[in-house]
Amino acid sequence: MIEPNPKADLLRYLQEGRDALVWKLDGLSEYDIRRPLTPTGTNLLGLVKHVASVELGYFGDTFGRPFFDEEPPSWWYTEESEPNSDMWAAADESREQIVGLYHQAWEHSNSTIAALPLDAIGHVPWWPEERREVTLNHILVRVISDTQRHAGHADIVRELIDGSVGYLQGNDNMPPGDQAWWEGHRSRLERVAREVNG
């Protein structure tokens, strides 16, 4: 019989999303991890920076465990910060700094998760007053959802950069097929789309 451990299950899915997101940076140049590949500027390093800030806010400030002891960085969610500044890396913010911050966010989040029961109450300072009160369970589900969503964005951005695909390192979760097979598959989908469109 397997004993249920909801906290461990939630943490496993969170960590899978974290690992997938960071893995998408592997082997790419500074240009490729920063370049915007959508009209709204989505880029790989910016996704990592954003998800780090999400964890620091939700598992830190929400439960009275702020990460920043003193003044937060200029891109942090303040009235003075530039809109969307958590979604891209400035020239003076290195890959090592941002990935390092994300790893620190994991440690900080994991310590909050370990210290509190799933029904622990927190307050999300940036939410409307009537919805601010939340449980750790609620925040874990929310952050897992957000992390996995952005890992999916990273999948697409990475494929646009160099054609690399995959769910996790060592597990691409893709049907077998060489480049010619995939080109044929894509052409078939394009034909079907055109046929349906008339």
N, C-alpha and C positions, 0 to 999 in steps of 0.2 A: 504494500500500500504506500502511496506517495503522500507525504504530508504537505498540505497547502502552505505556501509561503508567499502571500501576495506582494509583500514589499520586495522580496528577492526577484519575483517575476517582473515587476515594474522596473526595477533597477536594471535587469538584464536587457529589456527592450530599449531603455534609455541609452545604455552603453553601446548597444549595437548601432543605434543611430549616430551616436558620437563618433564611434570608430569609422563608420562609413563616410561621414562627412570629412573627417581629417584625411582619410585615405585618398580622397579625390584630389588632394593637392600633390600627391607623390609624383615625382618625376617631371613636374612642370616648371617652366621658367617663371621668374618674377612677373614678367609681362603677362603670361597666360593665367596665372592665379588672380591677377588684378583686373584683367580687361573685361569690360562690360559686354555681355553677349545678348542682352535683351534691351528693348526700348526703355525699360525702367532702370537699367544699369546693373542687373544681377551679375555677380562675379563670385568666384569661389572663395577668395580670402574674406570678402565681405560677409558671406554666409557664415563662415566660422566666427567672425567677430560678432555678428548679430546673435548667434545662438549662445555664445559665451555670455553676452550681456543679458540675454533672456534668463539663463540659469542663475546668474548672480543676483538678478532682481527677484525672481520668484522664490528661489531657495534661500536667499539672503535677507533682503529687506522685508519680504512678506512675513518672515518668521522671527523678526527682531535680531537677525544675525547678519548685519551688513558686512560686505566684503571690504569695502573701502573704508579704512580707519579715518582718513583725512579727506581732503578734497578729491572727488572722483575725476577721471579724465575729462577733457573738454567735450568728447563725443558722447558722454554718458547722458542719460535722459534728464536734462534740466531745461529750464525755460530759455537759457542762453545757448544751448547746443544747436548746431545747424541741423535742419531737418534731414533725416535719413543718414546722419553721420555714423551710425552704427552699422551701416550696410556696405561700407567700403573702407579700404585702408589708405590712409594718407601716406605720402612719400616717406615720412620719417617713422612709420610704423612697419616694422619688419615682419616677415612670415614667422620668424622665431618668437617675436614678442606676442603676436596674436595667437598662435598655436599654444604658446606657453601660458597665456592668459586663459585660454580654453581649458587646458589641463588643470590650472589652478581652480577654475570654476568647477570642474568635476570634483576635485577634492573638497571644495567648500560645500557643494551641493550634497555630496555623499556623506559628509559629516552631519549635515542637517537631517538627511534622511535616516541615518543611523541613530541620531540622538532623539528623534521624535517618533511617536506612534502615528500610524496613518490617519487617525482621527484628530490629531493635533490641530488646533485652530490658529490660523494666521490671518493677516489683513493686507490686502494688496493696495498699497498707497495710491496708485495711479488709476484705480477703478472707481466708478461712482460709489458714493457712500453706502447706498442700499445693497450693493453687491460685493463689498470689500471682504467680508468674512468668508474664509475658505478653509478646507481641510488640506492636510499634506497630501492625502490621496488625490484630491481634486487637482492640486498643482502638479503632482507627478504625471497624471494622465494628460494634462494640458501641455506640459513641457515635452513629454514623449511625442505627442501629436505634432507639436511645433518642430521638434528636432527631426523627426522622420519626414515631415513635409519639406523641410529645407534640404535634407539629404537627397530627396527626390529631385529638387531643383538642381543640386550639385551633380546628380547623375546626368541630367540633360545638358548642363553647361559643359561638363567634362566630355561628353560625347561630341558636342559641337566643336570643342577645341581639337581633339586628336582621335576621335572615334572610340576611345576606351569606354567600356561598359562594365557593369558588374554591381552586384548587391553588396557583397563584402569581399575583402581581400581573400583570394583563394576560392571564392564561390560566386561566379558571375551570374548564376541563376538564369542563364539564357539557353535557348535551344541550340543544338550544334549547327554550325553552318560557317562556311568560309565567306570571304568578301563577295565572291560572285553570287553565292546563295542569298546573302543579305541584299545585294543590289537587285536581284530578281524579285525578292520578297517586297522590297520597297516599291519597285515598278508596278507590281501587281496591285498593291494597295492604292497607288496613284491612279491606276486604270479604273479600279472599282469606284473610287471617289468621283472621278470624272463621269463615269457611267451614271451613277446615282444622281449627280448634279444635272445631268441632261445635256 
